[in-house]
Amino acid sequence: MHKIRLFLIAALFLSGGLILSSCSSSPSDEEMAQLNRLQDQVRSLENDVRKLQGDKANLEKQVAEKNGKLQQCQADQEAVKKGMGK
């Protein structure tokens, strides 16, 4: 009789825990709204990243062009120095 009573008490606690946890198979409207907001943020941040990567590529191109001009100027300067006998 004691074992049956313990079993019933354990079963009541277990079933009570399941009821209190109120697990649901689908998200609530609030959870869906939060998920949608987070997805919007992710899209926005991804767009920002793409824009910044494009800006970075443009800046790297400009730096490469200026470095090329600088090297040409340095080469011209060396040629002038050699022509002047220095």
C-alpha positions as CSV (number, residue, x, y, z in Angstrom):
1,M,0.0,0.0,0.0
2,H,2.9,2.3,0.8
3,K,4.5,1.7,-2.6
4,I,1.2,2.5,-4.4
5,R,0.8,5.7,-2.4
6,L,4.4,6.8,-3.4
7,F,3.7,5.9,-7.0
8,L,0.5,8.0,-7.0
9,I,2.3,10.9,-5.4
10,A,5.1,10.7,-7.9
11,A,2.6,10.5,-10.8
12,L,0.7,13.6,-9.4
13,F,3.9,15.6,-9.2
14,L,5.0,14.6,-12.7
15,S,1.6,15.4,-14.2
16,G,1.4,18.6,-12.3
17,G,4.9,19.6,-13.5
18,L,3.8,19.0,-17.1
19,I,0.7,21.1,-16.7
20,L,2.6,23.9,-15.0
21,S,5.3,23.9,-17.7
22,S,2.5,24.4,-20.3
23,C,4.7,23.3,-23.2
24,S,3.2,24.3,-26.5
25,S,4.0,23.0,-30.0
26,S,3.8,26.5,-31.6
27,P,5.3,29.8,-30.7
28,S,3.1,32.6,-29.3
29,D,2.2,35.7,-31.2
30,E,4.7,37.7,-29.1
31,E,7.4,35.2,-29.8
32,M,6.6,35.3,-33.6
33,A,6.7,39.2,-33.5
34,Q,10.1,39.1,-31.7
35,L,11.4,36.6,-34.3
36,N,10.2,38.8,-37.1
37,R,11.9,41.8,-35.5
38,L,15.1,39.9,-35.2
39,Q,15.0,38.7,-38.8
40,D,14.5,42.3,-39.9
41,Q,17.5,43.3,-37.8
42,V,19.6,40.6,-39.4
43,R,18.6,41.6,-42.9
44,S,19.4,45.3,-42.1
45,L,22.8,44.3,-40.7
46,E,23.6,42.1,-43.6
47,N,22.8,45.0,-46.0
48,D,25.1,47.2,-43.9
49,V,27.8,44.7,-44.1
50,R,27.4,44.4,-47.9
51,K,27.5,48.2,-48.2
52,L,30.6,48.5,-46.0
53,Q,32.3,45.7,-48.0
54,G,31.6,47.7,-51.2
55,D,33.0,50.9,-49.6
56,K,36.1,49.0,-48.4
57,A,36.7,47.6,-51.9
58,N,36.3,51.1,-53.4
59,L,38.8,52.5,-50.9
60,E,41.3,49.7,-51.5
61,K,41.0,50.4,-55.3
62,Q,41.7,54.1,-54.6
63,V,44.7,53.3,-52.4
64,A,46.1,51.0,-55.1
65,E,45.7,53.7,-57.7
66,K,47.4,56.3,-55.5
67,N,50.2,53.8,-54.7
68,G,50.7,53.3,-58.4
69,K,50.9,57.0,-59.0
70,L,53.3,57.4,-56.0
71,Q,55.6,54.7,-57.4
72,Q,55.5,56.4,-60.8
73,C,56.4,59.7,-59.2
74,Q,59.3,58.1,-57.3
75,A,60.5,56.4,-60.5
76,D,60.3,59.8,-62.3
77,Q,62.2,61.4,-59.5
78,E,65.0,58.8,-59.6
79,A,65.2,59.3,-63.4
80,V,65.6,63.1,-63.0
81,K,68.2,62.6,-60.3
82,K,70.2,60.3,-62.6
83,G,69.8,62.7,-65.4
84,M,71.2,65.5,-63.2
85,G,74.2,63.4,-62.3
86,K,73.3,62.9,-58.6
